Amino acid sequence: MKKKVAVIGAGISGITTAVLLQQNGFEVSVYTNEHPLKEIKNPYFGSQFPSASIIPHSVFHPDINEIFKLSQLFFSKLYEISFSGLTKHEHYELFAFEKSIDDYPNLINGYEALPDLKWHPKHPDIAIKSGWKFNCFFADWTDYFPQLIRIFLQNNGTFIYGTVDLNSYASINEDIVINCSGLGSAQLIDEESKPLILKGHLLKINNTVDLKSPNGNTVSYNFSAGPDIYADSFGTPLDVYCYPRKHDWILGGSRFKGTLDNQGNWVSEDELSQQFPPQIESLNSEIIKETFGIEISEFREKEYQYSYRYVRNKKNGLRIESENAPDRLIIHNYGHGGAGVTLSWGCAFSVLQMISEKSGILNTDITPEQALISLADGLTNL
Ligand SMILES: Cc1cc2nc3c(=O)[nH]c(=O)nc-3n(C[C@H](O)[C@H](O)[C@H](O)COP(=O)(O)OP(=O)(O)OC[C@H]3O[C@@H](n4cnc5c(N)ncnc54)[C@H](O)[C@@H]3O)c2cc1C
């Protein structure tokens, strides 16, 4: 008989974990208080909003590079088998000031930095002083997430609707419980500090065209115009971005710091966090006009949105660890900040490894290579 697992949460962390566990012989039920594809979106449910670049932005963990590398292995395999909605862009990260390079660009295929770049998106008036490009995976959310959910259901996965609280958590029947409840974890678990949240604003522009580089590749970018032009109330520079998808563009971004009060209301000392930042539209319009000769005003159908990235706090960051409960194995997988999609497969694999080590259910230690092969076989044979 298949061993049963309960996953709490139907976001990208929960569904990815569920699919990987199914491919490795588990029967999985996902407990959730909301359907992930619900039409009216809830800003507390991050997976209804991600721009879905596969880049580890706004997330903290001591082993972040390892988890990111692992996740990229899975995305590469999914790309090889043409998984629905998974695309690759020529992606640029550009700055109007000197910026030292982060760890992650070097971990991504096709990395090149200024001054060696032959071409990059441009702003008509703001000079670019530093930056780099790489070949970045993107998950086009309109296709990718529904496909993952279909796979979960086709593999006999079930959704169990309702809010899990600290009491009902204990009465879940399964011997293995994986907590992927995102921001819900701040309520579900006694965390010491108030949750650190980065509020993000998005502008979705519908029925757009593709943006191409001179090489004919789809282009996306993040651009930091400097603290005088776009920053939070405390002067920290923010970036804007444009990520083209099959039918629309997602323009962002903001990363305003704040938390939630006991009623779940947004609380922030940053007054700018209350409104949609006009720079998201203006800077992107100027770059797109200058680089691609396209007027954003040509496209009339627009949706202004916001949602919350749950960072926990900088010290503890992402929580991917098991808990010693007397009667069962509990594994936590939450606090992915701005990188829940990016880290989804790396974290799912860590969960699988923990189950293998702690429960003795799997006969041998599972390697990433084995998990990749069984995933690709399982998905191709559906
Ligand atoms: C504007 C914006 C842009 C972003 N862009 C990117 C990006 O480009 N790339 C990237 O990798 N990431 C991005 N992110 C981050 C990403 O969206 C999140 O990290 C990710 O969605 C978190 O997924 P999750 O499954 O961990 O949590 P969630 O998506 O929040 O899912 C939590 C689930 O748990 C359920 N739940 C919660 N509490 C309970 C409870 N008590 N009982 C039962 N069910 C419960 C919820 O209903 C939901 O199903 C972005 C986020 C924002 C806000």
The ligand as a Tripos MOL2 file, in Angstrom:
@<TRIPOS>MOLECULE
LIG
   53    58     1     0     0
SMALL
NO_CHARGES

@<TRIPOS>ATOM
      1 C1          4.3990   40.6100   -6.6970 C.3       1 LIG1
      2 C2          5.0720   39.2870   -6.5430 C.ar      1 LIG1
      3 C3          5.9280   38.8300   -7.5370 C.ar      1 LIG1
      4 C4          6.5760   37.6050   -7.3850 C.ar      1 LIG1
      5 N1          7.3940   37.1470   -8.3720 N.ar      1 LIG1
      6 C5          8.0670   35.9980   -8.2240 C.ar      1 LIG1
      7 C6          8.9690   35.5390   -9.2260 C.ar      1 LIG1
      8 O1          9.1630   36.2010  -10.2510 O.2       1 LIG1
      9 N2          9.6170   34.3560   -9.0240 N.ar      1 LIG1
     10 C7          9.4340   33.6210   -7.8910 C.ar      1 LIG1
     11 O2         10.0650   32.5730   -7.7540 O.2       1 LIG1
     12 N3          8.5780   34.0250   -6.9220 N.ar      1 LIG1
     13 C8          7.9110   35.1940   -7.0570 C.ar      1 LIG1
     14 N4          7.0810   35.6440   -6.0730 N.ar      1 LIG1
     15 C9          7.0050   34.8760   -4.8140 C.3       1 LIG1
     16 C10         6.0520   33.7230   -4.9150 C.3       1 LIG1
     17 O3          4.8070   34.1720   -5.4200 O.3       1 LIG1
     18 C11         5.8580   33.1100   -3.5230 C.3       1 LIG1
     19 O4          7.1170   32.8590   -2.9300 O.3       1 LIG1
     20 C12         5.1080   31.8040   -3.6340 C.3       1 LIG1
     21 O5          3.9070   31.9760   -4.3390 O.3       1 LIG1
     22 C13         4.8230   31.2230   -2.2560 C.3       1 LIG1
     23 O6          4.1700   30.0140   -2.5000 O.3       1 LIG1
     24 P1          3.7400   29.0490   -1.3330 P.3       1 LIG1
     25 O7          3.1240   27.8800   -1.9730 O.co2     1 LIG1
     26 O8          4.8960   28.8330   -0.4140 O.co2     1 LIG1
     27 O9          2.6710   29.8870   -0.5110 O.3       1 LIG1
     28 P2          1.2200   30.4040   -1.0000 P.3       1 LIG1
     29 O10         1.1820   30.5940   -2.4410 O.co2     1 LIG1
     30 O11         0.8870   31.5800   -0.1450 O.co2     1 LIG1
     31 O12         0.2610   29.2030   -0.6570 O.3       1 LIG1
     32 C14        -0.1470   28.9290    0.6480 C.3       1 LIG1
     33 C15        -1.2870   27.9240    0.6040 C.3       1 LIG1
     34 O13        -1.6160   27.5530    1.9330 O.3       1 LIG1
     35 C16        -3.0170   27.6950    2.1370 C.3       1 LIG1
     36 N5         -3.1900   27.9950    3.5630 N.ar      1 LIG1
     37 C17        -2.6150   28.9980    4.2690 C.ar      1 LIG1
     38 N6         -2.9580   28.8990    5.5660 N.ar      1 LIG1
     39 C18        -3.7510   27.8130    5.6640 C.ar      1 LIG1
     40 C19        -4.4350   27.2000    6.7420 C.ar      1 LIG1
     41 N7         -4.3390   27.6590    8.0010 N.pl3     1 LIG1
     42 N8         -5.1910   26.1020    6.4910 N.ar      1 LIG1
     43 C20        -5.2990   25.5950    5.2270 C.ar      1 LIG1
     44 N9         -4.6670   26.1470    4.1750 N.ar      1 LIG1
     45 C21        -3.9120   27.2270    4.3990 C.ar      1 LIG1
     46 C22        -3.4160   28.8140    1.1870 C.3       1 LIG1
     47 O14        -4.8030   28.7680    0.8960 O.3       1 LIG1
     48 C23        -2.5830   28.4310   -0.0150 C.3       1 LIG1
     49 O15        -3.2200   27.3600   -0.6730 O.3       1 LIG1
     50 C24         6.3900   36.8420   -6.2060 C.ar      1 LIG1
     51 C25         5.5120   37.2950   -5.2200 C.ar      1 LIG1
     52 C26         4.8690   38.5070   -5.3810 C.ar      1 LIG1
     53 C27         3.9600   38.9810   -4.2990 C.3       1 LIG1
@<TRIPOS>BOND
     1     1     2 1
     2     2     3 ar
     3     2    52 ar
     4     3     4 ar
     5     4     5 ar
     6     4    50 ar
     7     5     6 ar
     8     6     7 ar
     9     6    13 1
    10     7     8 2
    11     7     9 ar
    12     9    10 ar
    13    10    11 2
    14    10    12 ar
    15    12    13 ar
    16    13    14 ar
    17    14    15 1
    18    14    50 ar
    19    15    16 1
    20    16    17 1
    21    16    18 1
    22    18    19 1
    23    18    20 1
    24    20    21 1
    25    20    22 1
    26    22    23 1
    27    23    24 1
    28    24    25 2
    29    24    26 1
    30    24    27 1
    31    27    28 1
    32    28    29 2
    33    28    30 1
    34    28    31 1
    35    31    32 1
    36    32    33 1
    37    33    34 1
    38    33    48 1
    39    34    35 1
    40    35    36 1
    41    35    46 1
    42    36    37 ar
    43    36    45 ar
    44    37    38 ar
    45    38    39 ar
    46    39    40 ar
    47    39    45 ar
    48    40    41 1
    49    40    42 ar
    50    42    43 ar
    51    43    44 ar
    52    44    45 ar
    53    46    47 1
    54    46    48 1
    55    48    49 1
    56    50    51 ar
    57    51    52 ar
    58    52    53 1
@<TRIPOS>SUBSTRUCTURE
     1 LIG1         1 GROUP 0 **** ****
